Amino acid sequence: RYFTSVEGASREAELTWVERGGVRHANHTFVPPEARGKGIAEKLVKAIIVDAREEGFRIAPDCSYVDSYFRRHSDLAELRA
């Protein structure tokens, strides 16, 4: 899981994933309501992308936020499972 604490929030922001067949399925992104709109979810997606490039795995964007991020960034097509 990728996560970060958010000052003043009741819980951490997170991006969760499960691995199946060498592919990380990004299945959920959560940002506390009081912290939304500040680019936190995007930072979490960028973190899994950095790891995918460094570690050589692909990402299945099962989460709607991660899916929309991949659709907006066609340069990431080689990382999409």
N, C-alpha and C positions, 0 to 999 in steps of 0.2 A: 504494500500500500504506500502511496505517496501522501504526505500530510504536512500541514503547517498549523501552528497555533495562530489564532487571530485575536489580537488585543481587544478585550471587551466583549468577546463572544462566549457563548455558553459551551461551545465545543469546537473541535478542530475542523478545518477544511480538509477534505480528503478525496483522493481518486483511488478506487480499489480495482483490483484486477485478479484474475485467475489464469493460470497457465495450462494450456492444453496443446499438446503436440508441438511444443516449441514456440507457440504463439501466446502472447499476453493479451487476454481478452479484458479490455478496459470496460468494466461493467457498471460502474457507478461513480458519479462525481457529486460531491456535496460541499456547499459553502453556506455557513450560517447566514440566515436572512439579514442580520445586521451588518454583514460584511460583503454582501453581493454588489456587483457593479464596480469592483475595484481591481479586476484582473487576476484574482486569486486562482480561479479555475484554470485560466489560461496558463498560469505559471506551473500548475500541477501537470497539465498536459505537456508542456515544454520539457518538464523533468523526465517524463517517461520517454519522450522522443529522444532526448540526449542519451538516456540509457540504452535505448534500442539501437542507436547508431554505434555506441561504444561496445555494446555486448553482442550485437548481431542478431537480435530477435525482431520479429514483426509484431504489429499491433492490430488487433481486431477491435474496432471502435464500436463495441456493443452499446455503450452509453450514448444517449442522444447528444450530449454536449461534445463528447470526443468525436463523434461522427460528424457533427456540423463543423468542428474545427478542421478535420481532415478534408471536408468538402471545400472549405475556404482556402486551403493551402495545397494546391495540386502538386507542389514540389515535394510533398511527402508521400507520393503514390508508392514509391519503392518500399516504404515501411508499413504500408497498409496490407493486412492479411485478408 
